[in-house]
Amino acid sequence: MKKLWILPCGAMLLGALGLTGCAKEEGRTRYDMTLAYDPSTRTLEGEMTADVLNRSENALTELTFHLWPNAYREGAKYAPVSDLFAPAAYYDGKSYGSVTVRHVEGATGFSVEGADETLLRLTLPEPLYPDERATVGMTFTVTLAAINHRLGVGEHAVTLAHFYPVLCAGCEAEGEEHVFSALGESFASECADYAVTFTIPDSYTVAHTGTGECTLSEGTATYTLSAENVRDFALVASEQFTLAEGSANGIPVAYYFFDDPTPERTLAIAQESLSYFAGQVSAYQYPAYVVVETDIPYGGAEYPMLSMIASDLREGEAPRVVAHETAHQWWYAMVGSDPFCEPWQDEALAEYCAALFLDAHPAYGTDYAACVSAAESAYRAFFSVWTQIADGEQTAMRRPLTAFRSEYEYRNVVYDKGLILFDRLDELLGREKTMSALRAYAKQFSGKIAQAEDLIACFSARGAYAEGVFDSFLTGTCVI
């Protein structure tokens, strides 16, 4: 038996000391999972215990979890990938996945509901009052599609994100169902603590949220992992990974890759962007950071302590993609929002921060002004085309993912217009006040799910006219 320490060796101690997003005494839900992946059947067997803390102001008679793997079912109403990206995603023809909940404990009954059977509703034996806890357990089987995506068996890696039942949060907790969207992230989650044991053949190397150790025995690798105060837990496994390692401000940084011609450069971007945002906004509050190359059909995807980047990035795209995904460690991981109801809230901030990073690191070939100029050109082209073909102009930023009709509209309204929004605030308030607003937002809402009004208030406190700028962009009345 051979025991391997996973980067970083001392990180578990740092996590135990509470060096994560919000104070331990506030209390969090805890997920304990035992997982085993069988590549021969593309199945993941899971056992999970959720120690649920009711942080709401109401007594709960039921708990609702998401079953995101069912979004990959044949005939799903909301397809996991759009027609535009389907050819790249389904590399071996159409393939489907699902999750089956086989047994539940700690509830008097359960049902699978929702437009695509992506909701698991548990009936509690007695009301769960505010600040009280209930423990429920379940066993489940996830069948993975053969797909280059967030969850599936890709051409080079097995990507496991949103694979387990996770408590609903955000506007959905008030009754609005989140459905899987091919355009953005539907996933709003409260911060929680995780203890995960993951077993896989030892031919695979695993990148993951959290820290821990790996034990090898008789052809099997067992990863014993933990993560505190994170919104999600994700893993990526590949038989082709090579590992590059570094650090940023004493935080271990790792890059797992299989097809990157310049891995040292990608690792440097991850290190430098993590250090830059820590200096400009707030300290990075987790014990490690990982960037992993994987099979997703678009630029990148963010998870706590872990950023995924696509293996097919074009030359020159890596600096902006890696910086954008790293910025999400602040605007999504540490400071949460509801990306289904308010997709602009974290994406626009990540675009703005990535532009600032590139301006401070000219070696990567662009600067802040060029990023804003490109966004303005793209948005104006979109607006010109869209007003001619759309049934009424749709330029409001504040709408749920299901209200966007294409990647083209979503990209231009959420990302490009989002960057322009924060550039205009930067011009009006000045860089010093703009960064002051972001620091206040990070400090006040770390470990929480912030509302859009919370972000707006941080800017309005530094200039009353900021609220009008937000309103004109979010409602679509501004002219760019």
C-alpha positions as CSV (number, residue, x, y, z in Angstrom):
1,M,0.0,0.0,0.0
2,K,1.4,3.4,-1.0
3,K,0.1,6.7,0.4
4,L,0.4,9.9,-1.7
5,W,-0.2,13.3,-0.3
6,I,-2.3,15.5,-2.5
7,L,-1.2,19.2,-2.9
8,P,-0.9,20.8,-0.4
9,C,0.4,18.6,2.3
10,G,-0.3,21.1,5.1
11,A,-3.6,22.3,3.7
12,M,-5.9,20.2,5.9
13,L,-4.4,21.9,9.0
14,L,-5.0,25.3,7.5
15,G,-8.6,24.4,6.7
16,A,-9.1,23.1,10.3
17,L,-8.0,26.5,11.6
18,G,-11.0,28.0,9.7
19,L,-9.1,29.9,7.1
20,T,-12.1,29.8,4.7
21,G,-14.9,32.1,3.6
22,C,-17.2,32.7,6.6
23,A,-16.9,32.2,10.4
24,K,-17.4,28.7,11.6
25,E,-19.8,29.7,14.4
26,E,-22.4,30.8,11.8
27,G,-22.9,27.1,11.1
28,R,-23.2,25.3,7.8
29,T,-24.7,22.2,6.3
30,R,-22.3,19.3,5.9
31,Y,-22.2,16.6,3.2
32,D,-20.4,13.3,3.8
33,M,-20.0,11.3,0.7
34,T,-18.5,7.9,-0.3
35,L,-18.1,7.6,-4.0
36,A,-16.8,4.9,-6.4
37,Y,-16.4,5.3,-10.1
38,D,-16.5,2.3,-12.5
39,P,-15.1,3.3,-16.0
40,S,-16.4,0.0,-17.6
41,T,-20.0,1.0,-17.0
42,R,-19.6,4.8,-16.8
43,T,-21.3,4.7,-13.4
44,L,-20.7,6.5,-10.1
45,E,-22.1,4.8,-7.0
46,G,-22.7,7.2,-4.1
47,E,-23.7,7.2,-0.4
48,M,-24.4,10.6,1.1
49,T,-25.3,11.9,4.5
50,A,-26.5,15.5,4.6
51,D,-26.5,17.2,8.0
52,V,-28.8,20.1,7.1
53,L,-28.9,23.4,9.0
54,N,-32.0,25.4,8.5
55,R,-30.7,28.9,8.0
56,S,-34.0,30.3,6.8
57,E,-36.5,32.2,9.0
58,N,-39.2,29.6,8.5
59,A,-39.9,26.1,9.8
60,L,-39.4,23.5,7.0
61,T,-41.5,20.4,6.6
62,E,-39.6,19.2,3.5
63,L,-36.1,19.5,2.0
64,T,-35.6,19.9,-1.7
65,F,-32.4,18.8,-3.5
66,H,-31.3,19.2,-7.1
67,L,-30.7,16.1,-9.2
68,W,-28.7,17.7,-12.0
69,P,-27.6,14.5,-13.7
70,N,-31.2,14.0,-14.9
71,A,-30.7,17.0,-17.1
72,Y,-28.7,14.6,-19.3
73,R,-31.6,12.2,-19.8
74,E,-32.9,11.3,-23.2
75,G,-35.8,13.6,-24.1
76,A,-34.9,16.3,-21.5
77,K,-36.9,19.4,-22.0
78,Y,-33.9,21.6,-21.2
79,A,-31.0,20.1,-23.1
80,P,-27.6,20.2,-21.3
81,V,-25.8,21.5,-24.4
82,S,-27.1,23.8,-27.2
83,D,-27.3,22.9,-30.9
84,L,-24.2,25.1,-31.5
85,F,-22.0,23.1,-29.1
86,A,-23.6,19.7,-29.6
87,P,-21.2,18.5,-32.3
88,A,-18.2,19.2,-30.1
89,A,-19.8,17.8,-27.0
90,Y,-21.2,14.5,-28.4
91,Y,-17.9,13.3,-29.8
92,D,-19.2,9.7,-30.4
93,G,-22.9,10.4,-31.2
94,K,-25.7,11.2,-28.8
95,S,-25.3,9.8,-25.3
96,Y,-27.4,10.1,-22.2
97,G,-27.0,10.1,-18.4
98,S,-29.2,10.1,-15.3
99,V,-29.2,9.7,-11.5
100,T,-31.3,7.1,-9.6
101,V,-31.9,7.7,-5.9
102,R,-32.1,4.1,-4.6
103,H,-32.7,4.7,-0.8
104,V,-33.4,7.6,1.5
105,E,-33.2,7.7,5.3
106,G,-34.4,10.4,7.8
107,A,-37.5,11.2,5.8
108,T,-41.0,9.8,5.7
109,G,-41.1,9.9,2.0
110,F,-39.5,11.3,-1.2
111,S,-40.4,12.1,-4.7
112,V,-38.6,13.1,-7.9
113,E,-40.1,16.2,-9.5
114,G,-39.5,19.1,-11.8
115,A,-39.6,19.8,-15.5
116,D,-36.7,17.4,-16.1
117,E,-36.9,15.3,-12.9
118,T,-34.1,17.4,-11.5
119,L,-35.7,17.9,-8.0
120,L,-35.7,15.5,-5.1
121,R,-38.2,16.4,-2.5
122,L,-38.0,14.8,1.0
123,T,-40.8,14.9,3.5
124,L,-39.4,15.4,7.1
125,P,-40.8,13.4,10.0
126,E,-41.2,16.7,12.0
127,P,-40.8,20.4,11.3
128,L,-37.2,21.7,11.1
129,Y,-37.2,25.1,12.8
130,P,-34.7,27.9,12.1
131,D,-31.1,27.2,13.3
132,E,-32.0,23.5,13.9
133,R,-30.5,20.6,12.1
134,A,-31.8,17.5,10.4
135,T,-29.8,14.5,9.1
136,V,-30.9,12.7,6.0
137,G,-29.1,9.9,4.1
138,M,-29.4,8.5,0.6
139,T,-27.7,6.2,-1.8
140,F,-27.7,7.0,-5.5
141,T,-26.3,5.8,-8.8
142,V,-25.2,8.3,-11.5
143,T,-24.9,7.1,-15.1
144,L,-22.6,9.3,-17.1
145,A,-23.2,10.3,-20.7
146,A,-20.3,10.1,-23.1
147,I,-20.0,13.9,-23.5
148,N,-17.5,16.7,-23.3
149,H,-19.2,18.6,-20.6
150,R,-19.4,19.5,-16.9
151,L,-20.7,16.0,-16.1
152,G,-19.7,13.1,-18.3
153,V,-17.0,10.9,-19.8
154,G,-15.1,13.1,-22.2
155,E,-12.5,12.3,-24.7
156,H,-9.6,12.8,-22.3
157,A,-11.2,13.1,-18.8
158,V,-14.1,12.1,-16.6
159,T,-15.6,15.4,-15.3
160,L,-17.8,15.2,-12.2
161,A,-19.6,18.4,-11.4
162,H,-23.2,18.7,-10.0
163,F,-23.2,14.9,-9.7
164,Y,-24.7,14.6,-6.2
165,P,-28.0,15.7,-4.6
166,V,-27.5,19.3,-3.4
167,L,-29.9,21.5,-1.5
168,C,-31.7,24.1,-3.5
169,A,-30.9,27.8,-2.7
170,G,-31.3,31.3,-4.1
171,C,-34.6,32.4,-5.6
172,E,-35.5,28.8,-6.0
173,A,-35.8,28.4,-2.3
174,E,-38.7,30.8,-2.6
175,G,-40.5,28.6,-5.2
176,E,-39.0,29.4,-8.6
177,E,-37.6,26.2,-10.1
178,H,-34.1,26.4,-11.6
179,V,-33.8,24.3,-14.7
180,F,-30.5,23.2,-16.4
181,S,-29.4,25.8,-18.9
182,A,-27.1,25.2,-21.8
183,L,-26.2,28.9,-21.7
184,G,-24.8,29.5,-18.2
185,E,-24.8,28.2,-14.7
186,S,-28.1,27.3,-13.1
187,F,-26.4,26.3,-9.8
188,A,-27.1,28.4,-6.7
189,S,-25.7,26.8,-3.5
190,E,-25.2,27.8,0.1
191,C,-21.8,27.3,1.6
192,A,-21.3,23.9,3.2
193,D,-18.6,21.6,4.5
194,Y,-17.7,18.4,2.7
195,A,-16.0,15.2,3.6
196,V,-15.6,13.0,0.5
197,T,-14.0,9.5,-0.1
198,F,-13.6,8.8,-3.8
199,T,-12.4,5.5,-5.2
200,I,-11.2,5.1,-8.8
201,P,-8.8,2.8,-10.7
202,D,-5.2,3.9,-9.9
203,S,-4.5,4.6,-13.6
204,Y,-6.4,7.9,-13.1
205,T,-5.1,11.1,-11.6
206,V,-7.8,13.3,-9.9
207,A,-8.0,17.1,-9.7
208,H,-10.6,18.2,-7.1
209,T,-12.1,20.7,-4.8
210,G,-10.6,20.5,-1.3
211,T,-7.5,19.0,0.2
212,G,-6.5,15.5,1.5
213,E,-4.6,12.4,0.7
214,C,-4.6,9.5,-1.8
215,T,-4.0,5.9,-0.9
216,L,-3.1,3.3,-3.5
217,S,-3.9,-0.4,-3.0
218,E,-4.3,-3.3,-5.4
219,G,-5.1,-1.2,-8.5
220,T,-7.3,1.3,-6.7
221,A,-6.8,4.9,-5.7
222,T,-8.8,6.2,-2.8
223,Y,-8.9,9.9,-2.3
224,T,-9.9,11.1,1.2
225,L,-10.8,14.8,0.8
226,S,-12.3,17.6,2.8
227,A,-13.4,21.2,2.1
228,E,-14.9,23.8,4.3
229,N,-17.2,26.6,3.4
230,V,-17.5,25.8,-0.3
231,R,-20.6,26.1,-2.5
232,D,-19.9,23.0,-4.5
233,F,-17.6,20.0,-4.9
234,A,-16.2,18.9,-8.2
235,L,-13.6,16.3,-9.4
236,V,-11.9,15.7,-12.8
237,A,-10.1,12.4,-13.4
238,S,-7.9,11.5,-16.3
239,E,-5.4,8.8,-17.3
240,Q,-3.5,11.5,-19.3
241,F,-2.9,14.2,-16.7
242,T,0.5,15.8,-16.2
243,L,0.9,18.1,-13.1
244,A,2.6,21.4,-12.9
245,E,2.9,23.1,-9.5
246,G,3.6,26.5,-8.0
247,S,2.3,28.9,-5.4
248,A,0.8,32.4,-5.0
249,N,1.2,34.3,-1.8
250,G,1.9,31.0,0.0
251,I,-1.2,29.3,-1.5
252,P,-0.3,26.1,-3.4
253,V,-1.4,26.3,-7.1
254,A,-1.6,23.3,-9.3
255,Y,-2.3,22.8,-13.0
256,Y,-3.5,19.5,-14.4
257,F,-3.2,19.2,-18.2
258,F,-3.0,16.8,-21.1
259,D,-2.9,18.9,-24.2
260,D,-1.4,22.3,-23.4
261,P,1.7,23.2,-25.4
262,T,2.6,25.9,-22.9
263,P,1.7,24.6,-19.4
264,E,4.2,26.7,-17.6
265,R,2.5,29.9,-19.0
266,T,-0.9,28.7,-18.0
267,L,0.3,27.9,-14.5
268,A,1.9,31.4,-14.3
269,I,-1.4,33.0,-15.3
270,A,-3.2,31.1,-12.5
271,Q,-0.6,32.1,-10.0
272,E,-0.4,35.7,-11.0
273,S,-4.2,36.2,-11.3
274,L,-4.8,34.6,-7.9
275,S,-2.2,36.9,-6.3
276,Y,-3.5,40.0,-8.2
277,F,-7.1,39.5,-7.1
278,A,-6.0,38.8,-3.5
279,G,-4.2,42.1,-3.5
280,Q,-6.8,44.1,-5.2
281,V,-10.0,42.7,-3.6
282,S,-9.5,40.5,-0.6
283,A,-7.4,37.6,0.6
284,Y,-8.0,34.3,-1.1
285,Q,-9.7,32.3,1.6
286,Y,-9.1,28.7,0.7
287,P,-6.0,26.6,1.3
288,A,-5.3,25.6,-2.3
289,Y,-6.2,26.5,-5.9
290,V,-6.3,24.1,-8.9
291,V,-6.7,24.8,-12.6
292,V,-7.6,21.7,-14.7
293,E,-7.7,21.2,-18.4
294,T,-10.7,19.1,-19.3
295,D,-13.3,18.3,-22.0
296,I,-15.8,21.2,-21.9
297,P,-17.1,22.6,-25.2
298,Y,-16.6,26.3,-24.2
299,G,-13.9,28.4,-22.5
300,G,-14.1,27.5,-18.8
301,A,-16.2,26.7,-15.8
302,E,-15.8,27.7,-12.1
303,Y,-15.9,25.6,-9.0
304,P,-14.7,26.3,-5.4
305,M,-10.9,26.0,-5.3
306,L,-11.0,24.6,-8.9
307,S,-11.3,26.2,-12.3
308,M,-11.9,24.1,-15.5
309,I,-10.5,25.4,-18.8
310,A,-11.3,23.9,-22.2
311,S,-8.7,21.8,-24.0
312,D,-9.5,23.5,-27.3
313,L,-8.8,27.1,-26.4
314,R,-7.5,29.1,-29.3
315,E,-4.0,30.6,-29.2
316,G,-4.1,33.7,-27.0
317,E,-7.3,32.8,-25.2
318,A,-5.7,31.3,-22.1
319,P,-4.8,34.5,-20.2
320,R,-8.3,35.9,-20.3
321,V,-10.1,32.6,-19.7
322,V,-7.8,31.6,-16.7
323,A,-8.1,35.1,-15.2
324,H,-11.9,35.2,-15.7
325,E,-12.3,31.8,-14.0
326,T,-9.9,32.7,-11.2
327,A,-11.9,35.9,-10.6
328,H,-14.9,33.6,-10.0
329,Q,-13.2,32.4,-6.8
330,W,-14.3,35.8,-5.5
331,W,-17.5,36.3,-7.5
332,Y,-19.3,33.0,-7.1
333,A,-17.2,30.9,-4.7
334,M,-16.5,33.3,-1.8
335,V,-19.3,35.8,-2.6
336,G,-22.3,33.9,-3.9
337,S,-25.1,35.0,-6.1
338,D,-27.9,33.3,-7.9
339,P,-26.6,32.7,-11.5
340,F,-29.9,31.4,-12.7
341,C,-31.9,34.5,-11.8
342,E,-29.1,37.1,-12.0
343,P,-26.5,35.6,-14.4
344,W,-24.9,39.0,-14.9
345,Q,-24.0,39.5,-11.3
346,D,-20.9,37.2,-11.1
347,E,-20.1,37.0,-14.8
348,A,-19.8,40.8,-15.4
349,L,-17.6,41.2,-12.3
350,A,-15.4,38.3,-13.5
351,E,-15.1,40.0,-16.9
352,Y,-14.2,43.4,-15.3
353,C,-11.6,41.9,-13.0
354,A,-10.0,39.9,-15.8
355,A,-9.7,43.1,-17.8
356,L,-8.0,44.7,-14.8
357,F,-5.6,41.8,-14.4
358,L,-4.6,41.9,-18.1
359,D,-4.0,45.6,-17.9
360,A,-1.6,45.0,-15.0
361,H,0.2,42.2,-16.9
362,P,0.9,43.5,-20.4
363,A,3.1,40.5,-21.2
364,Y,-0.1,38.7,-22.0
365,G,-0.8,40.9,-25.0
366,T,-3.7,43.1,-24.2
367,D,-4.9,45.7,-21.8
368,Y,-8.0,47.0,-20.1
369,A,-8.8,49.5,-22.8
370,A,-8.6,46.8,-25.5
371,C,-10.9,44.5,-23.5
372,V,-13.5,47.3,-23.1
373,S,-13.2,48.3,-26.8
374,A,-13.7,44.7,-28.0
375,A,-16.8,44.4,-25.7
376,E,-18.3,47.6,-27.1
377,S,-17.7,46.6,-30.7
378,A,-19.2,43.1,-30.1
379,Y,-22.2,44.5,-28.3
380,R,-22.9,47.2,-30.9
381,A,-22.8,44.6,-33.6
382,F,-25.1,42.4,-31.7
383,F,-27.5,45.2,-31.0
384,S,-27.6,46.2,-34.7
385,V,-28.4,42.7,-35.8
386,W,-30.7,41.8,-33.0
387,T,-33.0,44.8,-33.4
388,Q,-33.6,43.8,-37.0
389,I,-34.4,40.1,-36.4
390,A,-35.8,40.0,-32.9
391,D,-39.4,40.5,-32.0
392,G,-38.7,43.6,-29.9
393,E,-35.3,44.5,-28.5
394,Q,-34.1,42.3,-25.7
395,T,-31.2,44.1,-24.1
396,A,-32.2,44.0,-20.4
397,M,-29.4,42.3,-18.3
398,R,-31.7,41.4,-15.4
399,R,-33.5,38.3,-16.4
400,P,-33.2,34.5,-15.8
401,L,-31.3,32.2,-18.0
402,T,-34.4,30.8,-19.6
403,A,-35.2,34.3,-21.0
404,F,-32.1,34.3,-23.2
405,R,-32.8,32.8,-26.7
406,S,-29.2,32.0,-27.8
407,E,-25.6,32.0,-26.9
408,Y,-25.2,35.1,-29.0
409,E,-27.7,37.0,-27.0
410,Y,-26.4,35.7,-23.7
411,R,-22.8,36.3,-24.4
412,N,-23.3,39.9,-25.5
413,V,-25.8,40.9,-22.9
414,V,-24.2,39.2,-19.8
415,Y,-20.5,39.3,-20.6
416,D,-19.9,42.2,-23.0
417,K,-22.5,44.5,-21.7
418,G,-21.6,43.5,-18.2
419,L,-18.0,44.6,-18.7
420,I,-19.2,47.9,-20.2
421,L,-21.4,48.4,-17.2
422,F,-18.5,48.2,-14.7
423,D,-16.3,50.3,-17.0
424,R,-18.9,53.0,-16.9
425,L,-19.0,52.8,-13.2
426,D,-15.2,52.9,-13.1
427,E,-15.3,56.1,-15.2
428,L,-18.0,57.8,-13.1
429,L,-16.7,56.8,-9.6
430,G,-13.0,56.6,-10.4
431,R,-10.9,53.5,-10.0
432,E,-10.3,54.0,-6.3
433,K,-14.0,54.2,-5.4
434,T,-14.8,51.3,-7.7
435,M,-12.3,49.0,-6.0
436,S,-13.5,50.3,-2.6
437,A,-17.0,49.1,-3.6
438,L,-15.8,45.7,-4.6
439,R,-13.8,45.3,-1.4
440,A,-16.8,46.2,0.7
441,Y,-19.0,43.8,-1.3
442,A,-16.4,41.0,-0.8
443,K,-16.1,41.7,2.9
444,Q,-19.8,42.0,3.7
445,F,-21.0,39.0,1.7
446,S,-18.2,36.5,1.8
447,G,-19.8,33.1,2.6
448,K,-23.3,34.3,1.7
449,I,-25.5,34.6,-1.3
450,A,-25.7,38.3,-2.2
451,Q,-28.6,39.9,-3.9
452,A,-28.2,42.2,-6.8
453,E,-29.4,45.0,-4.6
454,D,-26.5,44.3,-2.2
455,L,-23.9,44.8,-5.0
456,I,-25.7,48.0,-6.2
457,A,-25.8,49.4,-2.7
458,C,-22.0,49.0,-2.3
459,F,-21.5,51.2,-5.4
460,S,-24.3,53.6,-4.5
461,A,-22.7,54.3,-1.2
462,R,-19.7,55.7,-3.1
463,G,-21.8,57.8,-5.6
464,A,-25.5,58.3,-5.6
465,Y,-25.6,58.3,-9.4
466,A,-24.3,54.7,-9.5
467,E,-27.8,53.4,-8.9
468,G,-29.1,55.1,-12.0
469,V,-26.2,53.5,-14.1
470,F,-27.1,50.0,-12.8
471,D,-30.8,50.6,-13.5
472,S,-30.2,51.8,-17.1
473,F,-28.1,48.8,-17.9
474,L,-30.1,46.2,-16.1
475,T,-33.4,47.3,-17.6
476,G,-32.0,47.8,-21.0
477,T,-32.7,51.6,-21.4
478,C,-29.1,52.7,-21.8
479,V,-27.6,53.4,-25.2
480,I,-24.1,52.1,-25.9
